[in-house]
């Protein structure tokens, strides 16, 4: 086993989280973080406090949408 084990994402698909958008990606999506883990949230802007639902979790980031 490598000493550099993959960190397990602190979010799960289908779960909801309350986050603050603290950055904007090149593509225009808002960026939130949970325990430092990056989550892209379309249709948000810096400073937004939103509840999100995670749609997809990758190794280094997740994609979410604003919860209804």
PDB file of N, CA, C and O in Angstrom:
ATOM      1  N   UNK A   1       0.834  -1.197   0.000  1.00  0.00           N
ATOM      2  CA  UNK A   1       0.000   0.000   0.000  1.00  0.00           C
ATOM      3  C   UNK A   1       0.869   1.248   0.000  1.00  0.00           C
ATOM      4  O   UNK A   1       1.914   1.294   0.650  1.00  0.00           O
ATOM      5  N   UNK A   2       0.435   2.235  -0.720  1.00  0.00           N
ATOM      6  CA  UNK A   2       1.159   3.495  -0.800  1.00  0.00           C
ATOM      7  C   UNK A   2       0.943   4.309   0.471  1.00  0.00           C
ATOM      8  O   UNK A   2      -0.102   4.219   1.114  1.00  0.00           O
ATOM      9  N   UNK A   3       1.957   5.107   0.819  1.00  0.00           N
ATOM     10  CA  UNK A   3       1.776   5.980   1.977  1.00  0.00           C
ATOM     11  C   UNK A   3       0.842   7.135   1.629  1.00  0.00           C
ATOM     12  O   UNK A   3       0.355   7.837   2.516  1.00  0.00           O
ATOM     13  N   UNK A   4       0.592   7.331   0.313  1.00  0.00           N
ATOM     14  CA  UNK A   4      -0.317   8.387  -0.141  1.00  0.00           C
ATOM     15  C   UNK A   4      -1.666   7.779  -0.482  1.00  0.00           C
ATOM     16  O   UNK A   4      -2.006   7.637  -1.657  1.00  0.00           O
ATOM     17  N   UNK A   5      -2.429   7.423   0.527  1.00  0.00           N
ATOM     18  CA  UNK A   5      -3.731   6.834   0.270  1.00  0.00           C
ATOM     19  C   UNK A   5      -4.717   7.930  -0.103  1.00  0.00           C
ATOM     20  O   UNK A   5      -4.624   9.062   0.370  1.00  0.00           O
ATOM     21  N   UNK A   6      -5.658   7.571  -0.956  1.00  0.00           N
ATOM     22  CA  UNK A   6      -6.673   8.538  -1.364  1.00  0.00           C
ATOM     23  C   UNK A   6      -7.510   8.940  -0.156  1.00  0.00           C
ATOM     24  O   UNK A   6      -7.944   8.096   0.628  1.00  0.00           O
ATOM     25  N   UNK A   7      -7.723  10.225  -0.025  1.00  0.00           N
ATOM     26  CA  UNK A   7      -8.600  10.712   1.023  1.00  0.00           C
ATOM     27  C   UNK A   7     -10.034  10.450   0.582  1.00  0.00           C
ATOM     28  O   UNK A   7     -10.397  10.706  -0.566  1.00  0.00           O
ATOM     29  N   UNK A   8     -10.826   9.948   1.485  1.00  0.00           N
ATOM     30  CA  UNK A   8     -12.222   9.675   1.147  1.00  0.00           C
ATOM     31  C   UNK A   8     -13.006  10.983   1.197  1.00  0.00           C
ATOM     32  O   UNK A   8     -12.863  11.772   2.131  1.00  0.00           O
ATOM     33  N   UNK A   9     -13.826  11.195   0.190  1.00  0.00           N
ATOM     34  CA  UNK A   9     -14.619  12.426   0.111  1.00  0.00           C
ATOM     35  C   UNK A   9     -15.525  12.539   1.337  1.00  0.00           C
ATOM     36  O   UNK A   9     -16.126  11.552   1.763  1.00  0.00           O
ATOM     37  N   UNK A  10     -15.621  13.751   1.905  1.00  0.00           N
ATOM     38  CA  UNK A  10     -16.461  13.945   3.091  1.00  0.00           C
ATOM     39  C   UNK A  10     -17.940  14.152   2.759  1.00  0.00           C
ATOM     40  O   UNK A  10     -18.745  14.431   3.648  1.00  0.00           O
ATOM     41  N   UNK A  11     -18.297  14.016   1.475  1.00  0.00           N
ATOM     42  CA  UNK A  11     -19.705  14.174   1.058  1.00  0.00           C
ATOM     43  C   UNK A  11     -20.147  12.917   0.314  1.00  0.00           C
ATOM     44  O   UNK A  11     -19.323  12.169  -0.214  1.00  0.00           O
ATOM     45  N   UNK A  12     -21.469  12.696   0.281  1.00  0.00           N
ATOM     46  CA  UNK A  12     -22.013  11.522  -0.399  1.00  0.00           C
ATOM     47  C   UNK A  12     -23.117  11.931  -1.361  1.00  0.00           C
ATOM     48  O   UNK A  12     -23.840  12.898  -1.124  1.00  0.00           O
ATOM     49  N   UNK A  13     -23.235  11.175  -2.455  1.00  0.00           N
ATOM     50  CA  UNK A  13     -24.301  11.416  -3.437  1.00  0.00           C
ATOM     51  C   UNK A  13     -25.654  11.294  -2.742  1.00  0.00           C
ATOM     52  O   UNK A  13     -25.900  10.360  -1.979  1.00  0.00           O
ATOM     53  N   UNK A  14     -26.530  12.267  -3.029  1.00  0.00           N
ATOM     54  CA  UNK A  14     -27.873  12.250  -2.467  1.00  0.00           C
ATOM     55  C   UNK A  14     -27.997  12.973  -1.138  1.00  0.00           C
ATOM     56  O   UNK A  14     -29.110  13.254  -0.693  1.00  0.00           O
ATOM     57  N   UNK A  15     -26.875  13.280  -0.495  1.00  0.00           N
ATOM     58  CA  UNK A  15     -26.908  13.979   0.792  1.00  0.00           C
ATOM     59  C   UNK A  15     -27.007  15.481   0.565  1.00  0.00           C
ATOM     60  O   UNK A  15     -26.581  15.991  -0.472  1.00  0.00           O
ATOM     61  N   UNK A  16     -27.570  16.183   1.540  1.00  0.00           N
ATOM     62  CA  UNK A  16     -27.696  17.641   1.464  1.00  0.00           C
ATOM     63  C   UNK A  16     -26.800  18.303   2.503  1.00  0.00           C
ATOM     64  O   UNK A  16     -26.582  17.769   3.590  1.00  0.00           O
ATOM     65  N   UNK A  17     -26.288  19.474   2.147  1.00  0.00           N
ATOM     66  CA  UNK A  17     -25.379  20.217   3.016  1.00  0.00           C
ATOM     67  C   UNK A  17     -25.689  21.697   2.908  1.00  0.00           C
ATOM     68  O   UNK A  17     -26.102  22.179   1.853  1.00  0.00           O
ATOM     69  N   UNK A  18     -25.485  22.422   4.014  1.00  0.00           N
ATOM     70  CA  UNK A  18     -25.590  23.881   3.995  1.00  0.00           C
ATOM     71  C   UNK A  18     -24.193  24.422   3.784  1.00  0.00           C
ATOM     72  O   UNK A  18     -23.287  24.139   4.568  1.00  0.00           O
ATOM     73  N   UNK A  19     -24.013  25.200   2.727  1.00  0.00           N
ATOM     74  CA  UNK A  19     -22.676  25.691   2.369  1.00  0.00           C
ATOM     75  C   UNK A  19     -22.730  27.172   2.011  1.00  0.00           C
ATOM     76  O   UNK A  19     -23.799  27.738   1.778  1.00  0.00           O
ATOM     77  N   UNK A  20     -21.553  27.781   1.975  1.00  0.00           N
ATOM     78  CA  UNK A  20     -21.397  29.149   1.484  1.00  0.00           C
ATOM     79  C   UNK A  20     -20.504  29.085   0.258  1.00  0.00           C
ATOM     80  O   UNK A  20     -19.454  28.443   0.287  1.00  0.00           O
ATOM     81  N   UNK A  21     -20.908  29.738  -0.808  1.00  0.00           N
ATOM     82  CA  UNK A  21     -20.113  29.784  -2.035  1.00  0.00           C
ATOM     83  C   UNK A  21     -18.966  30.762  -1.801  1.00  0.00           C
ATOM     84  O   UNK A  21     -19.193  31.934  -1.501  1.00  0.00           O
ATOM     85  N   UNK A  22     -17.726  30.273  -1.941  1.00  0.00           N
ATOM     86  CA  UNK A  22     -16.584  31.145  -1.627  1.00  0.00           C
ATOM     87  C   UNK A  22     -15.677  31.433  -2.813  1.00  0.00           C
ATOM     88  O   UNK A  22     -14.668  32.123  -2.671  1.00  0.00           O
ATOM     89  N   UNK A  23     -16.031  30.907  -3.986  1.00  0.00           N
ATOM     90  CA  UNK A  23     -15.209  31.160  -5.167  1.00  0.00           C
ATOM     91  C   UNK A  23     -16.043  30.857  -6.399  1.00  0.00           C
ATOM     92  O   UNK A  23     -17.133  30.292  -6.305  1.00  0.00           O
ATOM     93  N   UNK A  24     -15.513  31.242  -7.562  1.00  0.00           N
ATOM     94  CA  UNK A  24     -16.186  30.943  -8.836  1.00  0.00           C
ATOM     95  C   UNK A  24     -15.192  30.224  -9.747  1.00  0.00           C
ATOM     96  O   UNK A  24     -14.049  30.653  -9.897  1.00  0.00           O
ATOM     97  N   UNK A  25     -15.643  29.127 -10.351  1.00  0.00           N
ATOM     98  CA  UNK A  25     -14.801  28.367 -11.276  1.00  0.00           C
ATOM     99  C   UNK A  25     -14.719  29.097 -12.612  1.00  0.00           C
ATOM    100  O   UNK A  25     -15.516  29.994 -12.888  1.00  0.00           O
ATOM    101  N   UNK A  26     -13.751  28.707 -13.436  1.00  0.00           N
ATOM    102  CA  UNK A  26     -13.586  29.312 -14.767  1.00  0.00           C
ATOM    103  C   UNK A  26     -14.869  29.225 -15.588  1.00  0.00           C
ATOM    104  O   UNK A  26     -15.189  30.135 -16.353  1.00  0.00           O
ATOM    105  N   UNK A  27     -15.598  28.124 -15.421  1.00  0.00           N
ATOM    106  CA  UNK A  27     -16.825  27.911 -16.191  1.00  0.00           C
ATOM    107  C   UNK A  27     -17.998  28.708 -15.640  1.00  0.00           C
ATOM    108  O   UNK A  27     -19.061  28.752 -16.258  1.00  0.00           O
ATOM    109  N   UNK A  28     -17.814  29.342 -14.475  1.00  0.00           N
ATOM    110  CA  UNK A  28     -18.868  30.164 -13.903  1.00  0.00           C
ATOM    111  C   UNK A  28     -19.634  29.523 -12.762  1.00  0.00           C
ATOM    112  O   UNK A  28     -20.455  30.181 -12.123  1.00  0.00           O
ATOM    113  N   UNK A  29     -19.379  28.248 -12.496  1.00  0.00           N
ATOM    114  CA  UNK A  29     -20.056  27.585 -11.380  1.00  0.00           C
ATOM    115  C   UNK A  29     -19.500  28.102 -10.059  1.00  0.00           C
ATOM    116  O   UNK A  29     -18.319  28.430  -9.952  1.00  0.00           O
ATOM    117  N   UNK A  30     -20.379  28.169  -9.051  1.00  0.00           N
ATOM    118  CA  UNK A  30     -19.926  28.519  -7.712  1.00  0.00           C
ATOM    119  C   UNK A  30     -19.132  27.367  -7.118  1.00  0.00           C
ATOM    120  O   UNK A  30     -19.347  26.203  -7.459  1.00  0.00           O
ATOM    121  N   UNK A  31     -18.209  27.709  -6.222  1.00  0.00           N
ATOM    122  CA  UNK A  31     -17.418  26.686  -5.537  1.00  0.00           C
ATOM    123  C   UNK A  31     -17.664  26.798  -4.039  1.00  0.00           C
ATOM    124  O   UNK A  31     -17.483  27.856  -3.437  1.00  0.00           O
ATOM    125  N   UNK A  32     -18.079  25.684  -3.458  1.00  0.00           N
ATOM    126  CA  UNK A  32     -18.232  25.576  -2.008  1.00  0.00           C
ATOM    127  C   UNK A  32     -17.230  24.526  -1.531  1.00  0.00           C
ATOM    128  O   UNK A  32     -16.696  23.758  -2.331  1.00  0.00           O
ATOM    129  N   UNK A  33     -16.983  24.500  -0.240  1.00  0.00           N
ATOM    130  CA  UNK A  33     -16.084  23.486   0.310  1.00  0.00           C
ATOM    131  C   UNK A  33     -16.700  22.879   1.564  1.00  0.00           C
ATOM    132  O   UNK A  33     -17.270  23.579   2.400  1.00  0.00           O
ATOM    133  N   UNK A  34     -16.570  21.552   1.675  1.00  0.00           N
ATOM    134  CA  UNK A  34     -16.951  20.836   2.888  1.00  0.00           C
ATOM    135  C   UNK A  34     -15.687  20.133   3.349  1.00  0.00           C
ATOM    136  O   UNK A  34     -15.168  19.265   2.648  1.00  0.00           O
ATOM    137  N   UNK A  35     -15.185  20.503   4.526  1.00  0.00           N
ATOM    138  CA  UNK A  35     -13.922  19.967   5.049  1.00  0.00           C
ATOM    139  C   UNK A  35     -12.797  20.124   4.022  1.00  0.00           C
ATOM    140  O   UNK A  35     -11.937  19.253   3.896  1.00  0.00           O
ATOM    141  N   UNK A  36     -12.813  21.235   3.295  1.00  0.00           N
ATOM    142  CA  UNK A  36     -11.776  21.507   2.304  1.00  0.00           C
ATOM    143  C   UNK A  36     -11.999  20.851   0.953  1.00  0.00           C
ATOM    144  O   UNK A  36     -11.266  21.125   0.003  1.00  0.00           O
ATOM    145  N   UNK A  37     -12.999  19.989   0.855  1.00  0.00           N
ATOM    146  CA  UNK A  37     -13.294  19.262  -0.385  1.00  0.00           C
ATOM    147  C   UNK A  37     -14.129  20.153  -1.304  1.00  0.00           C
ATOM    148  O   UNK A  37     -15.163  20.677  -0.889  1.00  0.00           O
ATOM    149  N   UNK A  38     -13.687  20.325  -2.544  1.00  0.00           N
ATOM    150  CA  UNK A  38     -14.336  21.248  -3.481  1.00  0.00           C
ATOM    151  C   UNK A  38     -15.634  20.666  -4.034  1.00  0.00           C
ATOM    152  O   UNK A  38     -15.702  19.504  -4.436  1.00  0.00           O
ATOM    153  N   UNK A  39     -16.665  21.519  -4.039  1.00  0.00           N
ATOM    154  CA  UNK A  39     -17.963  21.149  -4.611  1.00  0.00           C
ATOM    155  C   UNK A  39     -18.388  22.255  -5.565  1.00  0.00           C
ATOM    156  O   UNK A  39     -18.489  23.417  -5.173  1.00  0.00           O
ATOM    157  N   UNK A  40     -18.637  21.890  -6.821  1.00  0.00           N
ATOM    158  CA  UNK A  40     -19.100  22.842  -7.826  1.00  0.00           C
ATOM    159  C   UNK A  40     -20.622  22.920  -7.761  1.00  0.00           C
ATOM    160  O   UNK A  40     -21.310  21.899  -7.761  1.00  0.00           O
ATOM    161  N   UNK A  41     -21.139  24.158  -7.705  1.00  0.00           N
ATOM    162  CA  UNK A  41     -22.584  24.370  -7.599  1.00  0.00           C
ATOM    163  C   UNK A  41     -23.016  25.389  -8.660  1.00  0.00           C
ATOM    164  O   UNK A  41     -22.810  26.589  -8.477  1.00  0.00           O
ATOM    165  N   UNK A  42     -23.615  24.923  -9.773  1.00  0.00           N
ATOM    166  CA  UNK A  42     -24.067  25.846 -10.818  1.00  0.00           C
ATOM    167  C   UNK A  42     -25.121  26.822 -10.298  1.00  0.00           C
ATOM    168  O   UNK A  42     -25.813  26.550  -9.317  1.00  0.00           O
ATOM    169  N   UNK A  43     -25.226  27.961 -10.977  1.00  0.00           N
ATOM    170  CA  UNK A  43     -26.245  28.982 -10.706  1.00  0.00           C
ATOM    171  C   UNK A  43     -26.124  29.567  -9.298  1.00  0.00           C
ATOM    172  O   UNK A  43     -27.126  29.874  -8.653  1.00  0.00           O
ATOM    173  N   UNK A  44     -24.882  29.716  -8.834  1.00  0.00           N
ATOM    174  CA  UNK A  44     -24.637  30.373  -7.555  1.00  0.00           C
ATOM    175  C   UNK A  44     -23.543  31.405  -7.751  1.00  0.00           C
ATOM    176  O   UNK A  44     -22.836  31.394  -8.759  1.00  0.00           O
ATOM    177  N   UNK A  45     -23.407  32.305  -6.771  1.00  0.00           N
ATOM    178  CA  UNK A  45     -22.360  33.314  -6.838  1.00  0.00           C
ATOM    179  C   UNK A  45     -21.690  33.440  -5.473  1.00  0.00           C
ATOM    180  O   UNK A  45     -22.232  32.991  -4.462  1.00  0.00           O
ATOM    181  N   UNK A  46     -20.513  34.053  -5.452  1.00  0.00           N
ATOM    182  CA  UNK A  46     -19.758  34.209  -4.218  1.00  0.00           C
ATOM    183  C   UNK A  46     -20.624  34.897  -3.162  1.00  0.00           C
ATOM    184  O   UNK A  46     -21.282  35.903  -3.428  1.00  0.00           O
ATOM    185  N   UNK A  47     -20.605  34.330  -1.970  1.00  0.00           N
ATOM    186  CA  UNK A  47     -21.370  34.885  -0.855  1.00  0.00           C
ATOM    187  C   UNK A  47     -22.714  34.220  -0.645  1.00  0.00           C
ATOM    188  O   UNK A  47     -23.320  34.375   0.416  1.00  0.00           O
ATOM    189  N   UNK A  48     -23.200  33.471  -1.648  1.00  0.00           N
ATOM    190  CA  UNK A  48     -24.479  32.772  -1.490  1.00  0.00           C
ATOM    191  C   UNK A  48     -24.370  31.738  -0.376  1.00  0.00           C
ATOM    192  O   UNK A  48     -23.397  30.986  -0.305  1.00  0.00           O
ATOM    193  N   UNK A  49     -25.380  31.708   0.495  1.00  0.00           N
ATOM    194  CA  UNK A  49     -25.491  30.634   1.490  1.00  0.00           C
ATOM    195  C   UNK A  49     -26.642  29.762   1.005  1.00  0.00           C
ATOM    196  O   UNK A  49     -27.798  30.186   0.992  1.00  0.00           O
ATOM    197  N   UNK A  50     -26.313  28.550   0.611  1.00  0.00           N
ATOM    198  CA  UNK A  50     -27.318  27.682  -0.014  1.00  0.00           C
ATOM    199  C   UNK A  50     -27.288  26.283   0.565  1.00  0.00           C
ATOM    200  O   UNK A  50     -26.277  25.831   1.102  1.00  0.00           O
ATOM    201  N   UNK A  51     -28.427  25.604   0.442  1.00  0.00           N
ATOM    202  CA  UNK A  51     -28.491  24.184   0.768  1.00  0.00           C
ATOM    203  C   UNK A  51     -28.321  23.456  -0.554  1.00  0.00           C
ATOM    204  O   UNK A  51     -29.019  23.748  -1.525  1.00  0.00           O
ATOM    205  N   UNK A  52     -27.401  22.514  -0.589  1.00  0.00           N
ATOM    206  CA  UNK A  52     -27.124  21.785  -1.828  1.00  0.00           C
ATOM    207  C   UNK A  52     -27.394  20.296  -1.655  1.00  0.00           C
ATOM    208  O   UNK A  52     -27.381  19.769  -0.542  1.00  0.00           O
ATOM    209  N   UNK A  53     -27.637  19.635  -2.774  1.00  0.00           N
ATOM    210  CA  UNK A  53     -27.734  18.177  -2.819  1.00  0.00           C
ATOM    211  C   UNK A  53     -26.660  17.691  -3.778  1.00  0.00           C
ATOM    212  O   UNK A  53     -26.579  18.151  -4.917  1.00  0.00           O
ATOM    213  N   UNK A  54     -25.839  16.760  -3.312  1.00  0.00           N
ATOM    214  CA  UNK A  54     -24.718  16.257  -4.108  1.00  0.00           C
ATOM    215  C   UNK A  54     -25.223  15.274  -5.163  1.00  0.00           C
ATOM    216  O   UNK A  54     -25.947  14.328  -4.852  1.00  0.00           O
ATOM    217  N   UNK A  55     -24.823  15.518  -6.435  1.00  0.00           N
ATOM    218  CA  UNK A  55     -25.234  14.655  -7.550  1.00  0.00           C
ATOM    219  C   UNK A  55     -24.156  13.661  -7.940  1.00  0.00           C
ATOM    220  O   UNK A  55     -24.458  12.541  -8.351  1.00  0.00           O
ATOM    221  N   UNK A  56     -22.886  14.072  -7.811  1.00  0.00           N
ATOM    222  CA  UNK A  56     -21.789  13.236  -8.291  1.00  0.00           C
ATOM    223  C   UNK A  56     -20.552  13.513  -7.446  1.00  0.00           C
ATOM    224  O   UNK A  56     -20.234  14.669  -7.164  1.00  0.00           O
ATOM    225  N   UNK A  57     -19.858  12.459  -7.045  1.00  0.00           N
ATOM    226  CA  UNK A  57     -18.624  12.612  -6.272  1.00  0.00           C
ATOM    227  C   UNK A  57     -17.476  11.980  -7.048  1.00  0.00           C
ATOM    228  O   UNK A  57     -17.512  10.797  -7.389  1.00  0.00           O
ATOM    229  N   UNK A  58     -16.459  12.789  -7.318  1.00  0.00           N
ATOM    230  CA  UNK A  58     -15.256  12.324  -7.997  1.00  0.00           C
ATOM    231  C   UNK A  58     -14.136  12.247  -6.963  1.00  0.00           C
ATOM    232  O   UNK A  58     -14.357  12.489  -5.777  1.00  0.00           O
ATOM    233  N   UNK A  59     -12.935  11.908  -7.421  1.00  0.00           N
ATOM    234  CA  UNK A  59     -11.818  11.780  -6.496  1.00  0.00           C
ATOM    235  C   UNK A  59     -11.442  13.114  -5.851  1.00  0.00           C
ATOM    236  O   UNK A  59     -11.160  13.172  -4.654  1.00  0.00           O
ATOM    237  N   UNK A  60     -11.440  14.183  -6.648  1.00  0.00           N
ATOM    238  CA  UNK A  60     -10.947  15.471  -6.134  1.00  0.00           C
ATOM    239  C   UNK A  60     -12.016  16.536  -5.960  1.00  0.00           C
ATOM    240  O   UNK A  60     -11.736  17.604  -5.418  1.00  0.00           O
ATOM    241  N   UNK A  61     -13.232  16.268  -6.408  1.00  0.00           N
ATOM    242  CA  UNK A  61     -14.294  17.261  -6.289  1.00  0.00           C
ATOM    243  C   UNK A  61     -15.659  16.577  -6.406  1.00  0.00           C
ATOM    244  O   UNK A  61     -15.759  15.398  -6.745  1.00  0.00           O
ATOM    245  N   UNK A  62     -16.705  17.357  -6.115  1.00  0.00           N
ATOM    246  CA  UNK A  62     -18.060  16.866  -6.275  1.00  0.00           C
ATOM    247  C   UNK A  62     -18.865  17.902  -7.065  1.00  0.00           C
ATOM    248  O   UNK A  62     -18.469  19.061  -7.184  1.00  0.00           O
ATOM    249  N   UNK A  63     -19.996  17.458  -7.596  1.00  0.00           N
ATOM    250  CA  UNK A  63     -20.905  18.343  -8.307  1.00  0.00           C
ATOM    251  C   UNK A  63     -22.243  18.268  -7.583  1.00  0.00           C
ATOM    252  O   UNK A  63     -22.733  17.183  -7.268  1.00  0.00           O
ATOM    253  N   UNK A  64     -22.827  19.435  -7.323  1.00  0.00           N
ATOM    254  CA  UNK A  64     -24.091  19.482  -6.591  1.00  0.00           C
ATOM    255  C   UNK A  64     -25.029  20.476  -7.251  1.00  0.00           C
ATOM    256  O   UNK A  64     -24.642  21.211  -8.159  1.00  0.00           O
ATOM    257  N   UNK A  65     -26.266  20.485  -6.781  1.00  0.00           N
ATOM    258  CA  UNK A  65     -27.239  21.473  -7.240  1.00  0.00           C
ATOM    259  C   UNK A  65     -27.886  22.088  -6.023  1.00  0.00           C
ATOM    260  O   UNK A  65     -27.886  21.512  -4.935  1.00  0.00           O
ATOM    261  N   UNK A  66     -28.443  23.282  -6.228  1.00  0.00           N
ATOM    262  CA  UNK A  66     -29.179  23.906  -5.139  1.00  0.00           C
ATOM    263  C   UNK A  66     -30.364  23.020  -4.800  1.00  0.00           C
ATOM    264  O   UNK A  66     -31.079  22.563  -5.692  1.00  0.00           O
ATOM    265  N   UNK A  67     -30.573  22.777  -3.523  1.00  0.00           N
ATOM    266  CA  UNK A  67     -31.702  21.943  -3.090  1.00  0.00           C
ATOM    267  C   UNK A  67     -32.997  22.704  -3.312  1.00  0.00           C
ATOM    268  O   UNK A  67     -33.039  23.929  -3.198  1.00  0.00           O
ATOM    269  N   UNK A  68     -34.043  21.974  -3.628  1.00  0.00           N
ATOM    270  CA  UNK A  68     -35.347  22.605  -3.903  1.00  0.00           C
ATOM    271  C   UNK A  68     -35.941  23.191  -2.636  1.00  0.00           C
ATOM    272  O   UNK A  68     -37.032  23.760  -2.672  1.00  0.00           O
TER     273      UNK A  68
END
